[in-house]
Amino acid sequence: MKNILSTLLVAAFMMGALAGPAPVAAADPLTANYSATPEKGAIEFALLKGFMWKYPDSQFHGEDQISQGQFVSSLVAIREVKEGEPVPQLPEGHWAKATYERAQKAGILAGVEINPNKLLNKEETALLVFNAWKPYRCVKDKGFTNTGALVTWGWMEPAPPGNPKFREDLPVTRSQAAVILRKMWQDKYQIELGEKYALEFHNSLKIKDGYLMGTIPKGDNLLYLRVQLFKKNSSDIVSYSKGQSFKVKIDDFSLMGFFATNEVDISIASVYRYSNLYTLERVKNTQKFSSQD
């Protein structure tokens, strides 16, 4: 696993519609409405975090197609958007106006035809996802539809057997939306954690008498932290992992990289490149949706 990680690291270098769900206590016991579904864990997570809600009948109705208003509300909650911008398409007093104003501020509505009651298909859902996640992973993969890019990224299931893989027109259920939202939250969490450790490492760096010294944070059980120093005039790499300190002669190395990688799925949470070891200027190279951007 560590060899695989090393190779990868080097290479990497609020509510819904008018009849929408009402918030209820997340600790409610499981209901037959979703307890036996494959998406059970994601649904419970979305309810617990307050990203989705049950209906007034205390059921989740995961089989229902999700509405634009419901999904936009979820994305605003995940992004924790507090401020808003005008959305003239919705009149004063409209039930979704405040949520859509926050979504507008966050760029979530870019290229979206505003209609809170609209039931979403895969392409419309994927567009909202990429809009919401642009600050974290940039834009979608080039050469794909929004659906194709999200399926390729692993955040949306491909179409059932017998269909074209990406089938942009297929409906997205509330259960399927819960799965996407959990993946988004997990990604946001690991990126923020990776940034924390990257800054902690950066602040530990010191230069004295031509030597560079630093300490890799101890971190946690989620992220594998590593620093790699690339030797001049050779392909040799000197590596240090979490909790280790180092002292190296600067003139022996051409550059350094800091990497925070998810231990479970090897996704990259944070990458920084140091091209000048005397100035310690760093460039963020964290993995994006598209390597072509």
Secondary structure, DSSP 8 states (H G I E B T S, - for coil): -HHHHHHHHHHH----STT--B---TT----TTTTTSTTHHHHHHHHHHTSS-B-TTS---TTSB-BHHHHHHHHHHHHT-------TTS-TT-TTHHHHHHHHHTTTTTT----TT-B-BHHHHHHHHHHHHHHHH-S--TTS-HHHHHHHHTSS----TTS-SS-TTSB-BHHHHHHHHHHHHHHHHHHHHHHHHHHHHHHH-EEETTEEEEE-----SSEEEEEEEEETTS--EEEEETT-EEEEEGGGEEEEEEEEEETTT--EEEEEEEEETTTTEEEE----S-TT-
